[in-house]
Amino acid sequence: MSRASDDLDTFIALITPDGRELVSDDDSGGGQNSLIDNFTLPGDGTYLVIATRFQRQGGTTTGDFTLEVTLR
């Protein structure tokens, strides 16, 4: 997840089919960009990706972003 404009500090989370947060990231993509890499899903199902900002609802940064999902 990469910032595309303004001062957005990206944050990404992956949610399991039963609603638990499985993994999340703030700045592993360099700068204020988020990255979940080299991660294997634990099983089949529908997972949710939350693409938001650092500190989520309490955060103050804003802007557009690009989200890229690559399956290996």
N, CA, C and O atoms as CSV, one atom per row, in Angstrom:
chain,resi,resn,atom,element,x,y,z
A,1,MET,N,N,0.856,-1.161,0.000
A,1,MET,CA,C,0.000,0.000,0.000
A,1,MET,C,C,0.898,1.217,0.000
A,1,MET,O,O,1.740,1.376,0.883
A,2,SER,N,N,0.718,2.081,-0.996
A,2,SER,CA,C,1.591,3.242,-1.148
A,2,SER,C,C,0.794,4.537,-1.136
A,2,SER,O,O,-0.282,4.628,-1.728
A,3,ARG,N,N,1.332,5.522,-0.463
A,3,ARG,CA,C,0.723,6.851,-0.460
A,3,ARG,C,C,0.813,7.427,-1.860
A,3,ARG,O,O,1.859,7.349,-2.505
A,4,ALA,N,N,-0.290,8.011,-2.333
A,4,ALA,CA,C,-0.313,8.620,-3.657
A,4,ALA,C,C,-0.422,10.141,-3.572
A,4,ALA,O,O,-0.126,10.838,-4.543
A,5,SER,N,N,-0.841,10.657,-2.428
A,5,SER,CA,C,-0.973,12.111,-2.304
A,5,SER,C,C,-1.017,12.541,-0.838
A,5,SER,O,O,-1.207,11.726,0.065
A,6,ASP,N,N,-0.840,13.808,-0.638
A,6,ASP,CA,C,-0.933,14.472,0.663
A,6,ASP,C,C,0.026,13.855,1.683
A,6,ASP,O,O,1.121,13.429,1.316
A,7,ASP,N,N,-0.367,13.802,2.949
A,7,ASP,CA,C,0.544,13.337,4.003
A,7,ASP,C,C,0.138,11.977,4.577
A,7,ASP,O,O,0.522,11.642,5.698
A,8,LEU,N,N,-0.627,11.202,3.829
A,8,LEU,CA,C,-1.134,9.920,4.314
A,8,LEU,C,C,-0.012,9.017,4.822
A,8,LEU,O,O,0.987,8.797,4.136
A,9,ASP,N,N,-0.196,8.499,6.036
A,9,ASP,CA,C,0.691,7.481,6.604
A,9,ASP,C,C,-0.109,6.177,6.554
A,9,ASP,O,O,-0.971,5.945,7.402
A,10,THR,N,N,0.172,5.333,5.573
A,10,THR,CA,C,-0.643,4.154,5.313
A,10,THR,C,C,-0.531,3.105,6.418
A,10,THR,O,O,0.467,3.027,7.134
A,11,PHE,N,N,-1.582,2.307,6.530
A,11,PHE,CA,C,-1.619,1.177,7.458
A,11,PHE,C,C,-2.497,0.116,6.818
A,11,PHE,O,O,-3.576,0.423,6.311
A,12,ILE,N,N,-2.043,-1.126,6.837
A,12,ILE,CA,C,-2.784,-2.215,6.214
A,12,ILE,C,C,-2.907,-3.371,7.197
A,12,ILE,O,O,-1.981,-3.657,7.957
A,13,ALA,N,N,-4.066,-4.035,7.172
A,13,ALA,CA,C,-4.298,-5.188,8.043
A,13,ALA,C,C,-5.033,-6.270,7.262
A,13,ALA,O,O,-5.840,-5.974,6.381
A,14,LEU,N,N,-4.749,-7.507,7.587
A,14,LEU,CA,C,-5.403,-8.652,6.980
A,14,LEU,C,C,-6.233,-9.335,8.053
A,14,LEU,O,O,-5.727,-9.694,9.116
A,15,ILE,N,N,-7.531,-9.513,7.754
A,15,ILE,CA,C,-8.484,-10.059,8.714
A,15,ILE,C,C,-8.902,-11.453,8.270
A,15,ILE,O,O,-9.197,-11.673,7.095
A,16,THR,N,N,-8.927,-12.395,9.208
A,16,THR,CA,C,-9.287,-13.784,8.918
A,16,THR,C,C,-10.785,-13.908,8.633
A,16,THR,O,O,-11.553,-12.995,8.935
A,17,PRO,N,N,-11.198,-15.037,8.052
A,17,PRO,CA,C,-12.623,-15.246,7.799
A,17,PRO,C,C,-13.497,-15.157,9.060
A,17,PRO,O,O,-14.681,-14.834,8.964
A,18,ASP,N,N,-12.926,-15.439,10.235
A,18,ASP,CA,C,-13.710,-15.342,11.473
A,18,ASP,C,C,-13.547,-14.001,12.185
A,18,ASP,O,O,-13.985,-13.850,13.325
A,19,GLY,N,N,-12.918,-13.023,11.521
A,19,GLY,CA,C,-12.874,-11.656,12.043
A,19,GLY,C,C,-11.680,-11.274,12.884
A,19,GLY,O,O,-11.667,-10.183,13.454
A,20,ARG,N,N,-10.681,-12.121,12.986
A,20,ARG,CA,C,-9.475,-11.799,13.766
A,20,ARG,C,C,-8.440,-11.099,12.887
A,20,ARG,O,O,-8.311,-11.417,11.705
A,21,GLU,N,N,-7.708,-10.154,13.460
A,21,GLU,CA,C,-6.610,-9.527,12.730
A,21,GLU,C,C,-5.444,-10.498,12.708
A,21,GLU,O,O,-4.922,-10.876,13.757
A,22,LEU,N,N,-5.037,-10.899,11.519
A,22,LEU,CA,C,-4.005,-11.910,11.351
A,22,LEU,C,C,-2.620,-11.288,11.281
A,22,LEU,O,O,-1.686,-11.770,11.921
A,23,VAL,N,N,-2.487,-10.230,10.515
A,23,VAL,CA,C,-1.208,-9.547,10.334
A,23,VAL,C,C,-1.514,-8.105,9.943
A,23,VAL,O,O,-2.541,-7.821,9.326
A,24,SER,N,N,-0.608,-7.200,10.310
A,24,SER,CA,C,-0.779,-5.799,9.925
A,24,SER,C,C,0.594,-5.165,9.737
A,24,SER,O,O,1.614,-5.716,10.151
A,25,ASP,N,N,0.596,-3.991,9.104
A,25,ASP,CA,C,1.868,-3.302,8.884
A,25,ASP,C,C,1.640,-1.807,8.751
A,25,ASP,O,O,0.610,-1.351,8.254
A,26,ASP,N,N,2.635,-1.061,9.211
A,26,ASP,CA,C,2.618,0.394,9.115
A,26,ASP,C,C,3.624,0.881,8.070
A,26,ASP,O,O,3.216,1.476,7.073
A,27,ASP,N,N,4.913,0.650,8.265
A,27,ASP,CA,C,5.923,1.298,7.424
A,27,ASP,C,C,6.924,0.366,6.739
A,27,ASP,O,O,7.971,0.842,6.301
A,28,SER,N,N,6.656,-0.932,6.625
A,28,SER,CA,C,7.629,-1.842,6.023
A,28,SER,C,C,7.833,-1.642,4.529
A,28,SER,O,O,8.775,-2.190,3.957
A,29,GLY,N,N,6.966,-0.867,3.888
A,29,GLY,CA,C,7.095,-0.604,2.458
A,29,GLY,C,C,8.021,0.551,2.145
A,29,GLY,O,O,8.138,0.949,0.986
A,30,GLY,N,N,8.679,1.098,3.151
A,30,GLY,CA,C,9.573,2.235,2.959
A,30,GLY,C,C,8.834,3.538,3.183
A,30,GLY,O,O,7.704,3.705,2.725
A,31,GLY,N,N,9.466,4.456,3.882
A,31,GLY,CA,C,8.813,5.728,4.185
A,31,GLY,C,C,7.563,5.471,5.009
A,31,GLY,O,O,7.603,4.782,6.028
A,32,GLN,N,N,6.468,6.027,4.559
A,32,GLN,CA,C,5.197,5.822,5.261
A,32,GLN,C,C,4.294,4.856,4.499
A,32,GLN,O,O,3.070,4.947,4.590
A,33,ASN,N,N,4.890,3.939,3.753
A,33,ASN,CA,C,4.142,2.950,2.976
A,33,ASN,C,C,4.115,1.608,3.702
A,33,ASN,O,O,5.065,1.243,4.395
A,34,SER,N,N,3.023,0.890,3.533
A,34,SER,CA,C,2.819,-0.384,4.233
A,34,SER,C,C,3.080,-1.563,3.313
A,34,SER,O,O,2.885,-1.472,2.101
A,35,LEU,N,N,3.526,-2.679,3.897
A,35,LEU,CA,C,3.821,-3.862,3.109
A,35,LEU,C,C,3.650,-5.111,3.964
A,35,LEU,O,O,4.218,-5.220,5.051
A,36,ILE,N,N,2.865,-6.043,3.457
A,36,ILE,CA,C,2.803,-7.392,4.021
A,36,ILE,C,C,3.408,-8.288,2.948
A,36,ILE,O,O,2.849,-8.425,1.860
A,37,ASP,N,N,4.551,-8.900,3.254
A,37,ASP,CA,C,5.301,-9.657,2.258
A,37,ASP,C,C,5.707,-11.006,2.838
A,37,ASP,O,O,5.839,-11.166,4.051
A,38,ASN,N,N,5.903,-11.978,1.940
A,38,ASN,CA,C,6.328,-13.312,2.353
A,38,ASN,C,C,5.436,-13.875,3.445
A,38,ASN,O,O,5.913,-14.357,4.472
A,39,PHE,N,N,4.137,-13.806,3.208
A,39,PHE,CA,C,3.161,-14.271,4.179
A,39,PHE,C,C,2.264,-15.309,3.522
A,39,PHE,O,O,1.788,-15.097,2.407
A,40,THR,N,N,2.031,-16.416,4.192
A,40,THR,CA,C,1.173,-17.478,3.676
A,40,THR,C,C,-0.120,-17.510,4.472
A,40,THR,O,O,-0.100,-17.563,5.701
A,41,LEU,N,N,-1.248,-17.477,3.764
A,41,LEU,CA,C,-2.538,-17.570,4.441
A,41,LEU,C,C,-2.653,-18.933,5.121
A,41,LEU,O,O,-2.209,-19.938,4.565
A,42,PRO,N,N,-3.240,-18.980,6.308
A,42,PRO,CA,C,-3.298,-20.236,7.049
A,42,PRO,C,C,-4.349,-21.225,6.545
A,42,PRO,O,O,-4.353,-22.381,6.968
A,43,GLY,N,N,-5.225,-20.799,5.665
A,43,GLY,CA,C,-6.250,-21.713,5.175
A,43,GLY,C,C,-7.141,-21.045,4.147
A,43,GLY,O,O,-6.963,-19.873,3.815
A,44,ASP,N,N,-8.099,-21.804,3.650
A,44,ASP,CA,C,-9.054,-21.286,2.683
A,44,ASP,C,C,-10.039,-20.346,3.365
A,44,ASP,O,O,-10.174,-20.343,4.588
A,45,GLY,N,N,-10.719,-19.556,2.557
A,45,GLY,CA,C,-11.747,-18.677,3.083
A,45,GLY,C,C,-11.665,-17.308,2.464
A,45,GLY,O,O,-10.808,-17.038,1.623
A,46,THR,N,N,-12.559,-16.453,2.885
A,46,THR,CA,C,-12.594,-15.074,2.416
A,46,THR,C,C,-11.936,-14.192,3.463
A,46,THR,O,O,-12.408,-14.095,4.596
A,47,TYR,N,N,-10.852,-13.556,3.076
A,47,TYR,CA,C,-10.106,-12.676,3.964
A,47,TYR,C,C,-10.448,-11.228,3.615
A,47,TYR,O,O,-10.795,-10.921,2.475
A,48,LEU,N,N,-10.348,-10.359,4.591
A,48,LEU,CA,C,-10.628,-8.938,4.419
A,48,LEU,C,C,-9.326,-8.160,4.534
A,48,LEU,O,O,-8.534,-8.394,5.447
A,49,VAL,N,N,-9.108,-7.237,3.610
A,49,VAL,CA,C,-7.959,-6.333,3.681
A,49,VAL,C,C,-8.477,-4.975,4.132
A,49,VAL,O,O,-9.357,-4.396,3.495
A,50,ILE,N,N,-7.937,-4.475,5.221
A,50,ILE,CA,C,-8.272,-3.138,5.680
A,50,ILE,C,C,-7.131,-2.222,5.263
A,50,ILE,O,O,-6.001,-2.371,5.728
A,51,ALA,N,N,-7.431,-1.287,4.398
A,51,ALA,CA,C,-6.457,-0.298,3.928
A,51,ALA,C,C,-6.879,1.044,4.517
A,51,ALA,O,O,-7.911,1.599,4.142
A,52,THR,N,N,-6.071,1.558,5.443
A,52,THR,CA,C,-6.451,2.761,6.172
A,52,THR,C,C,-5.214,3.594,6.487
A,52,THR,O,O,-4.212,3.516,5.777
A,53,ARG,N,N,-5.282,4.367,7.519
A,53,ARG,CA,C,-4.140,5.193,7.919
A,53,ARG,C,C,-3.640,4.764,9.292
A,53,ARG,O,O,-4.358,4.122,10.059
A,54,PHE,N,N,-2.399,5.131,9.587
A,54,PHE,CA,C,-1.810,4.841,10.892
A,54,PHE,C,C,-2.714,5.413,11.981
A,54,PHE,O,O,-3.215,6.529,11.848
A,55,GLN,N,N,-2.917,4.677,13.027
A,55,GLN,CA,C,-3.794,4.985,14.158
A,55,GLN,C,C,-5.272,4.934,13.773
A,55,GLN,O,O,-6.136,5.360,14.539
A,56,ARG,N,N,-5.549,4.412,12.585
A,56,ARG,CA,C,-6.915,4.174,12.112
A,56,ARG,C,C,-7.825,5.373,12.373
A,56,ARG,O,O,-7.514,6.469,11.906
A,57,GLN,N,N,-8.927,5.216,13.092
A,57,GLN,CA,C,-9.879,6.309,13.291
A,57,GLN,C,C,-9.270,7.486,14.033
A,57,GLN,O,O,-9.697,8.624,13.841
A,58,GLY,N,N,-8.290,7.234,14.867
A,58,GLY,CA,C,-7.652,8.307,15.617
A,58,GLY,C,C,-6.563,9.030,14.842
A,58,GLY,O,O,-6.032,10.036,15.313
A,59,GLY,N,N,-6.224,8.531,13.658
A,59,GLY,CA,C,-5.162,9.134,12.856
A,59,GLY,C,C,-5.585,10.465,12.267
A,59,GLY,O,O,-6.773,10.773,12.173
A,60,THR,N,N,-4.595,11.248,11.874
A,60,THR,CA,C,-4.891,12.582,11.346
A,60,THR,C,C,-4.392,12.786,9.926
A,60,THR,O,O,-4.673,13.822,9.324
A,61,THR,N,N,-3.657,11.822,9.373
A,61,THR,CA,C,-3.137,12.007,8.019
A,61,THR,C,C,-4.237,11.707,6.997
A,61,THR,O,O,-5.167,10.947,7.265
A,62,THR,N,N,-4.104,12.321,5.824
A,62,THR,CA,C,-5.099,12.136,4.767
A,62,THR,C,C,-4.406,11.997,3.423
A,62,THR,O,O,-3.233,12.343,3.280
A,63,GLY,N,N,-5.141,11.485,2.437
A,63,GLY,CA,C,-4.612,11.402,1.087
A,63,GLY,C,C,-5.089,10.158,0.369
A,63,GLY,O,O,-5.762,9.301,0.943
A,64,ASP,N,N,-4.730,10.079,-0.889
A,64,ASP,CA,C,-5.050,8.936,-1.729
A,64,ASP,C,C,-3.956,7.881,-1.593
A,64,ASP,O,O,-2.844,8.174,-1.152
A,65,PHE,N,N,-4.289,6.650,-1.980
A,65,PHE,CA,C,-3.311,5.572,-1.914
A,65,PHE,C,C,-3.514,4.611,-3.068
A,65,PHE,O,O,-4.553,4.615,-3.728
A,66,THR,N,N,-2.497,3.783,-3.300
A,66,THR,CA,C,-2.548,2.697,-4.259
A,66,THR,C,C,-2.381,1.396,-3.498
A,66,THR,O,O,-1.474,1.262,-2.677
A,67,LEU,N,N,-3.261,0.432,-3.771
A,67,LEU,CA,C,-3.170,-0.872,-3.130
A,67,LEU,C,C,-2.889,-1.914,-4.190
A,67,LEU,O,O,-3.625,-2.023,-5.171
A,68,GLU,N,N,-1.830,-2.681,-3.999
A,68,GLU,CA,C,-1.460,-3.738,-4.931
A,68,GLU,C,C,-1.479,-5.066,-4.189
A,68,GLU,O,O,-0.874,-5.205,-3.126
A,69,VAL,N,N,-2.182,-6.043,-4.762
A,69,VAL,CA,C,-2.230,-7.389,-4.206
A,69,VAL,C,C,-1.618,-8.347,-5.216
A,69,VAL,O,O,-2.053,-8.408,-6.366
A,70,THR,N,N,-0.617,-9.086,-4.788
A,70,THR,CA,C,0.057,-10.046,-5.648
A,70,THR,C,C,-0.033,-11.422,-5.001
A,70,THR,O,O,0.366,-11.604,-3.851
A,71,LEU,N,N,-0.550,-12.375,-5.736
A,71,LEU,CA,C,-0.645,-13.750,-5.238
A,71,LEU,C,C,0.499,-14.562,-5.806
A,71,LEU,O,O,0.824,-14.449,-6.988
A,72,ARG,N,N,1.106,-15.376,-4.971
A,72,ARG,CA,C,2.229,-16.203,-5.422
A,72,ARG,C,C,1.937,-17.639,-5.174
A,72,ARG,O,O,2.761,-18.499,-5.484
